[in-house]
Amino acid sequence: MTTVAPGTELGLSIASHSGLAPAAVGALAAAAELAGFSAVLVAEGHGDALALCHPVAAATSRTRVGTAITNAALRPPVLAAKTAAQLDQATAGRFILGLGVANTVMNTRFGIPPFAPLPMIEEYVGVVRAVLRGEPAGYQGRVFRTGMVPLDSQPVRPDLPVYLAALGPRMLELAGRVADGVILNLMTPGQAADATAIVRGSAEAAGRDPAAVEVACVVHTCLSDDETAAAAAARAVVPRYVLHPQIPRLLGELDGGPSLQAVRELTLAGDRAGAAAQVPQRVADGFVAHGDASACAARLAEYRAVGVDLPLLFPMPVGGDWGYEKTITALAGGAPAPEEAAALVHPGGAGGSVRLTVR
């Protein structure tokens, strides 16, 4: 088993779009905690990441629990604050509310009218904090206005941490100014270094301690001893994100890199396999860790070396298998025997294994 250095922070992100039942999400979270992971966060695809935090909370007692991320545009901020308060109670003060704004393509599909993301999410955070603190005047902004919002019970932490997903420089600056942490994604180690510098600089300019803003980075991981299969799986990650407006900048198209227009067209046509076949390998290599455990661990080390505090392993399917079990046991930061962690995701023996197919 390849392990990271003892005491080094390492998180696991579980995708709602993996199709796991809540009980299976909890089983994986328990295995990750036993294996030494310091955070288990849920990524929101077309499910409800906040709802899936409940089985994670119930299955763990030490690891941090949260979302990476949940789409703020789908929930009024008062509701998000109430849910966060209850999850912080359920975890005895271990919850992280990770927020993002998704993108125009996704939000239009959900029937959400266009909005300016920066003022929206800044005020959203303000409302969440006002509710948790029990501000008598509520929150009075341009986007959101509330009265005093009572809660059924006192929050465990009125200052529970709020993290912001950020890809572009303006959102990174905002995260450094107002958030407790930032969640990076789709970045090479070099881009993560630049993003970290923006966050730290913004925090310092706002009179905050730059080191107090945790930098987490989602690291898509295709773990397999079959290098060819792992590389193909890495290419298949790109169509999942190619319609995001930040992709041309993040994946190098604006800097003279390969065009991904054919990938976009095939993705829009519903041909994910065809789209993946059009992805240049070097584009996928930029932000996806793939290969055997040593190769993936080496990529994690690159992110840590540029200032990422919390790499978030985000397993992606290889040959139809999401690989959560293998990822937990092969890249764990703690050190129980692999079979101890694996037993938690094999509750019924070999026949009870949590094996997931691509969705």
N, C-alpha and C positions, 0 to 999 in steps of 0.2 A: 504494500500500500504506500502511495506517495502522500506525504503529509506536509502541510505548511508549518512554519515555525510555531512552537507552542506560544500561546498568548496572542497570536496575530488574529485580528478581526477577520471573519469570513462569514458572509451571508449566503443564504439560499433563497432564490425566488421561485415560487411555484406558480405556473401559469393557469389561470382559470380556464383558458381555452384548451388545456390538456384533457378536459372532460372528466377529471377525477371527481369521484363522489366526495362529499365532505368528510366522511369517515376516513377515506384514503388520504386526503390532505392532512388530516390530523396524524395519521400513522407516519407519514413522511416527516412531518414536523418533529414528532417525538424521536424518530431515528436521527434527524439532523442535530437535535439538541444533544442526544447521547454521544454523537460523533464529534461534538465540540463546536458546531456552528454557533456563532454569537447572535445571529438574527435569522428569522424565517419570515419572509415577506411574500405577499400575494400580489401577482400581476393581473390586472383586469383586462381581459379580452372582451368577450361578450357575456361574461358572467358578472357576479357581484363580489368584488374583492373584499369589501368590508364584511359581508356575510360570511365569507370563507375564512375570515380571521377568527371566528368563534371556535371552530374545531381546532385551529392552531393554538389558540389560547388554552383550551381545555386539555390539550395533549402535552403541554410544556409547562415548565415551572421556572426556568432561568433565562432562556433565550429571549431576545427582543422579538416582538411580533408587530407586524404592520402591513402597510400597502406600498407597493412600488410598481405602479401607482394606481390610485383610483381616479376616475374622471370627475373632476369637480363640477363640470358643466351638467352632469346628470343629477346632482343633488343640491338642494338649497343649502347654504352654509350653516344655517341653524340646525338642520337635520344632521349634517356631517359632524357638527360639534357634539350633539347629543349622542350619536353613535360612537364617536371617539371616546367620550366620557365613559360610556358603558363598557367599551372594550378595554379601557385603561383600568376600570374596576375589575373586569374579568381576569386581567393579567397581573393584577396587583402592582400596577405602575410600570408595565413593560411595553406599552403600546406606542407606535410611531404612526402618525397620520401622514402618509405620503400622497401628495396631490399633484395632479397634472391637468392640462386642458385639452388633451387629445389633439385632434387636428380637424380642419374644416370638412374633409371628406367623411370622416367618421361621424362628426357631430351633425352634419346634414342628414346622414342616414338615420340618425336618432331623432330627427325632427327638431333639433336645437337651432334657433336662429343665429346668424353670425354675430360674433361679439369680439371686442378688443381684448385679447387674452391678458395683457399685462395689468391694466387697471382692474380687470375682473378678479384675477387671482390674488392680487395684492389686497384688495378689499375683502375677498373671501377669507383670507387668513386673518384679517382684522376682525371679522364677524366671529369666526371660530374662537378667537382668543377672548373677545368680549363676552361671549356666552359662557365660556369656561371660567372666566374670572367673576362672573356675575355682575358685570358693569351696570350700575343703576340706570344710566342713560342709554343703554344699548349701544348700537353702532350707527353712526350717521355719516354716510359716504355718498358718493355720486352714483355708484352702481347699486349698493345695498344700503338699506336703512331698516333698523330694527328697534323695537323697544327693549326693555329689560326682559330677558328670557329666563324664567325659572327652570331649575332642574329638580328632578325627584329626589336626588341625593347629592351630597357634596362631592365634586370630582376628587379623585385620588390626587391628581396633579393639575391644578388650574393652569399650569404652564407646560402641559404635556407637549412633546416635540412635534413640530409641523415641518415636514420636508417638502421641497418643491422639485418637481422634475424640470430640468432645464437643458436645452440643446443649443440655443442661440445666445449671443452675448448679452442682449438686454434682459433675458430671463435669468441668465447666470448672475448678472449684477443685482437683479431684484432678490434672488435667493440669498446672496451674500448680505444684503441689507436687512431682510425681514425674516428669513427662515432659520430654523435650527439646523437644517441640513439641506443638501442638494443631492438629487439623484440624476447622474449622468447616464447616457445611453448612446449606443450606436457610434462610439468614438474609438479611435485608435489610442494607444497610450500617449502619443504625442498630442493629440487633440485633448485628451483628458488632462494633460499637464497644463495646456493653455487655459482650459476651462477652470481648473483649480486655481490658477493664478488670478483669473477674473473674479472668482468668488471671494478669495482671500482679500484681494485688493478692495473690493466693494465693502466687505465687512469692516475692514480697517478704516475706510473713508467714512463709514457710518458711526465710527466710535466704538465698534465692537471688537472683541477678541477674535481675530481671524481663525485661530485654532479651535474656537468653540463651535464653528460651523462644520459639521461632519460632511465629508465628501464621500458619497457612495457612488459606485459605478456598476451598472448592469453589464455583465460579461457573458454574452451568449456562448454556450459551451456545447460542443458536439464531441462527446467522449467516445472513442472507439480505438481499439488496437488496429483496425483496418483503416489505414490512412486514406485510401481511395474513397471509402464510404464516408469517412468523417469529412473529407474535403467537399464531397458532393452535398452532404447535409449542411455544411456551412454556406454553400451557394444558395441552398433552398431557403435560408433565413432572409435573404435580401428581398424577395418578393413580398414578404410579410410587411415590409416597411416602405417599399419603393414609392408609394403614393404620398408619403409625408412631405410637406413643403420644405423641410430642412434637409432632405436627403441629397439634393444636388450639391449643397455645400459640404455636408458631412462626408459624402462618399466620393468627393473629388471632381465631380462633373464641372464645377465652376472654375476649377484650377487646371483644366486641360486633361482631366482623366477620362476614362472610357465613358461613352454615352450609355445611359440605362433606359433610353426611350423604348427600345424593343421589349425590355423587361416590363416597363409600365404598360405597354399596349397589351401584352399577353396576360398580365395580371388583371387588367380591366376586363379582358375577354373571358376571365375565369380559368385560364390555363396556367395554373401554378407550376406544373412540371415543366411546361415549355418555357415559362419565364425563368425558372431556375437554370435551365440549360443555357440561357443567354447571359448569365451573370459571369463576368470575368473573375477568375479565381482570386486575383489580387485584391479585388474589391471586397470580397467576403473575408479574405485573410486579414484585412485591416482591423475589423472589430469582432471577429468570431474566433474564440479559442477552439481549436480542433486537433484531434489526434489522440494519442494515448495519454495516460495520467501525467507523465513527465512533461509532455508538450503543453498540456493545459496548465499545469502548475507553473511552468516557466512563463507563460503569458500572464498569469495572475501576478507573478513577481514584477513584471514590467509595469503593471498598473500601480502596484504599491510603490515602486521606485519613483514614480512621478508625483506622488502625493495623495493618491487615493487612500482614504482611511478604511473604507469598507467595500471590497469587491463583492459583488452579488452574483454568484453563479446562477445562470439562467439556462438550465438544460434545454436543448432542442433535440427533436427526434432524429435518430440515425437509423435508417432502415425500418422506420415505422415504430421504433421504441424510443420513448422520451428519455429513458436512461436515468431516472431519478435515483434508483437504488445504486447503480454503479457510480454515479457522481458523488453521492453522499459517502460511500465507503472508500472511494479512491482518492478523493480530494479533501477529506475531512481535516479540520484544524485541530480537533481533539484526538484522543488516542485510545478509544476502546478497541477491542478486537473487532474487525469488520463484521464477523458473524453476529455480534451483539446488536449493532445497528441494523443489520439486514433482517434480524429476527422480527423487528418491529414493523417492517413492511412485508413480512411473510407470516401474518398472524395465523394462517391456517396451514403452515408448512408450504411446500412447493406449490400446491394447488391454490394457495391463497395469495400468491405473489401479485403485487401491484404492477402490472405491465400495461402500458398505455399505447394505443395506436394513434396515428396522426389524425388530427382534426383540422 
